[in-house]
């Protein structure tokens, strides 16, 4: 009975108290009587239960108010309300979780909030319904993380869209060693090492299904190449290079958000329509296509070999439109 009563008290404090609201011994007694059918719980017993909860690590604060009446509040519930709200918002906009999965996760966060906080939490939620219906991302990620921790190889079916706009899954024995999960540009990737080919491979987790664990690997992994500059995708560039760009002024904010600390800007006047930026980038075809997406807003100035590679890509595109030369 003692354990049951203590749980009821902790639940009551968690739901009805916070930094702005505290409750008295009498209010706790009334809750136990009406909600839990525990009558005749005296003041001394409740104070002892509160001491036990405090000793167990719960941050229960005591306030003295009118007529020297003691009031109690559970303050530290593991996360502050702002932190919980941020986590809930992150779950709400996640495009890989179904609406049902989001609601279940958010319900668990509600257990850390008071009733007043829950009302604030609910009012902020707008669920994003975009999700692959057959995918259980949480279960897949849990299994992947366990395989990484155990250094076990992984096998799975991998999906690609066909011309009917349906995801077609391909099954084959991969025997890859999973190394790390990476979140990049709103997608979740798994980086693996192929021991037979001695090369790194990258897969989208949201396109994997029927994941199975294999044997434990004793292979010593090669040193990974660290990204030394701006990269446009998850795949390793051919090389890194300092590239000079002429950028239209209206794109400056966008460029700085992409490049961050990898970029420097030459002095310019407020009258100038463009600025010169030098940025350390990973050069490959994807980088050229990324630059092309800005049209004449970006001009690649130097070095010569990067500019030539960019021009070759432009010529390929123009080659698909022979009428352009007419």
N, C-alpha and C positions, 0 to 999 in steps of 0.2 A: 504493500500500500504506500510506503514511504517513497519508493522509486516512481510509482505512478503519479503521486501528488507533485513531486518535484518536476516531472516532465510537464505536467499541466501548468505549473507556475512559470517554467521557462518559456513555454509556448505562449502564454498570456503576455509575459513581458516582451517577448519578441514581436508580437502582433500589435500590442497597444501602447508601447512606450518607445521613446526615442530621445534625441537631444532636446526636444521641445515639450515632451509630455511625460510625466511620471505618475505613478499610482500609489495609493496608500495601502496599508495592511487590510483595512476594511474593504477596499475595492477588490483586492485579491481574494478575500474570504467570500465576497458575493459572487465572484466569478466561479470559484470552486463549487459553491453551493448550487448555482443555477445551471452552469454549463457542464459540470462534471459530477454532480450529485454527491459532492463531498461536503457534508455539513459538519458543524461543530469543530472546525479546525481552528485552534486558538492562536493568539498572537505569537506566543513563544515558539510554537511549531513552525509557523511561517518564517519568522526571523531566522530560525535555525536552518530551514531549507534555503533561504537566501544566502546565508553564510556558506552552506555547502556548494551552492552554485558558484559563488565567488571563488571559493577554494579550488573549484574545478577549472578555473580559468575564464569564467564569464565576467565581463566588465560591468558590474552592477553598481550604479552610483546612488548614494543616499542623500536626500535633500531634507532639510528641516524648514517647515513652513508655518502657517498660522497655527497658533496654540501649540507650538512645538511638535506638530504632527509630522511623522516621518513619511517621506515619499520615495519611491524607488523607480529606477529606469535602467533598462539594458541598453548600454551605449554602443559598445564595440561589438558588432555582429559579424566580424570577419572582413566585411567590405563596407565602405561608406556608401551612402545612398547615391551620391554622384557616380561612384565607381560602378555600382550595380546598374544604374541607368545607362551608363556608357556600354556595359556588357550587353544589356538587353537591346539597345539600339544596334549594336554590332550583329547580334543574332538576327534581328528583324530584317536587316538588309542583306543577309547572306543569301546568295543566289543558289547555293548548293543544297540547302536544307528545305524540306517540304514544310508546308504550313503546319502540319501536325507535329513535326519534330520541333519547330520553333515554339509552338505553344507549350509543349512539354518542358522544354528548356526554360522558357520564361516563367512557367509555373514554379519551377524549383527556385528561381531567383526571388519570386514573391515570398517564399518561405523565410527569406532573410530580411523582410521588410515589415514595418508596421502597417496597419490598415490604411492609415493616412498616406503613407508612402506608396502603397499599392495603387491607390487611386491616381496618384501622379504618374506612376509607371504605366498604367493602362492607357492613360490619355495620350501618351507619346507614341504608342505602337502603331506602325503601319507595316503589315506583313508583305514581303516580296514573294510573289507566288512562282517566280521563275525557278524551276528545278527539274532535273531529269527524273521522271516519275519512278523509274525502276532502280534508282540509285540509293543505297544506304551509305552515305558518305561517312557518318560517324562510326559505323561498324567497320568499314574498310580502313579508316584511319587508325582505329584502335588496333586492328590486326597488323597493319603495316608497322606501327610503332613498336609492337611486341616483337615482330620479326627483326627489326633493326636492333633492338636491345639484345636479342639472343644471337645476333649475327647469323641468322638462318637465311637461306636462299628463298627466292619468291618466284611463284609461277602465277599466271593470270590470263584471262581473256582480255583482249584490247579492242576497243570499238572505233570504227570510222564510219562516217556517213556515206551512204551510197546514193545513186542518182534518184532514188525514190524518196530521198530525205529521211531515210530510216537508218538508225544506228546498227551497223553490222559488226558482230564481234568475231574476232579471229582467235582460234585456240592453237597454241603450239608450246612446246617445252622450251622455256626461256632460261631457267636456272640462273637468274640474276641475283646479285647480292644487293639488297636495298641499303642505302647509306643515309639519306636524309630526305625529309619532306620540306619543300620550299614553296612559299606563297609569293607569287610574282604577278602583278597586274591583274588582280582579281581571279587568278587561277591557282590551283594547288597541284604541284608537280612532285613526282618521286624521282630522285636521282639514284641510279643503280650502277653497279660495276659489272661488266660482262667479263668474267674470268677467262673464257675461251678466246675471246677476241681482244682481250686486254684493252678495253676502251670503256668510256663512260656512256651511259644511255639515260635518257630522260623521258618520262611518261606522265601524261595527265591523269591524276588520280580519279577524276570524275568520269574517265572513260575505261576504268578497270572494273572487272567483275570476276566472281568466282576465284578470289585470291586464295592461294594455298602456300603453306610453308614447306620448305625442303630441308636439305641437310645443313648442318652447321658448317660455316666456311672458316678456314684457317688462313686464308690468303691475306697477305700484307697489301693493303691498298696503296696505290701510287699517290703521290702528293697532288692535291687538286689545284688547278690554276685559279687563282683569285682574280675576281673582276677588278681591273686597275683603272677603269674608266666607265663612262656611260655605255650601257648596252641596251639594245632594243628588244631582246627576247632572251629566253632561257638558254639558248644554245651558244656554245663557245664561239667567239669571233675568230677570224683568220689571224688577226694580229691587232694590237693596240697602237694607236698613233695620236699625236697632237694634231688636231685638224683646225684650220682657220676658216671661219664662216662669216659671210656678210648676211646679217639678219635684219629684216624690216622691223622698225621700232614697235609696231603694234604686236609683234610676236615675242617681244622681250620677256614679258612675264611668263609666257608659256615655256620658252627656252630655259629660263632659270629654274622653273619647277622641274623640268626634265633633267637638266645637267647638274644642278646643285653645286657642290664644292668642286666638281671637275672642270668648271668653266671659269674663265677670266674675261673681262670686258675691257677693250681699249678705250682710252679717254674719248669722249664725244661731246658734241654741242647739242643743245636742245633743238637746234634748227635742223640737225641731220635727220634724214628720213630712215637711215639704217645705222647699225652699229657693227663693229667687228668683234667677234667672239673667238677665243681659242679654247678648245675643249678636248680633253683626253677621251677618246671613244674606242669602242671595239668595232673594227671595220669588217664588214661582210655584206652580202647582198641585202640582208634585212635592214642594215643601216642605210644603204642607198635608197631603198624603197621608203623607209621612214622619212628621209629628207625630201624625197619626191612628193610625199603627201602634202607638203607645205607649198608646192608649186613654186612661183617666183619669189616667195617670201624668204627663201634661203638660197644663197649661192655658196657653193663649196669652192674656196679659193686655193687652198694648198693643204698638204704637200702635193706635188705633181702626180705621184702614183695613185693617190686617193682620188684626186680630181679626174684622172684618166679612167679609173674604175667606175666612177659615177657617170661619166659621159658614155661609157660602153653600155651601161644599164639604160640610159636615156635612149641611145640608138636602138637597143633591142625593142623598147616600147614603140618607138616611131616606126620600126620595121613591121609592126603588126598593122599599121595604117598606111599602106602604099599610096593612098589618095592624098596623103599629107604633102607629098613632094610635087603634086600637080599644081 
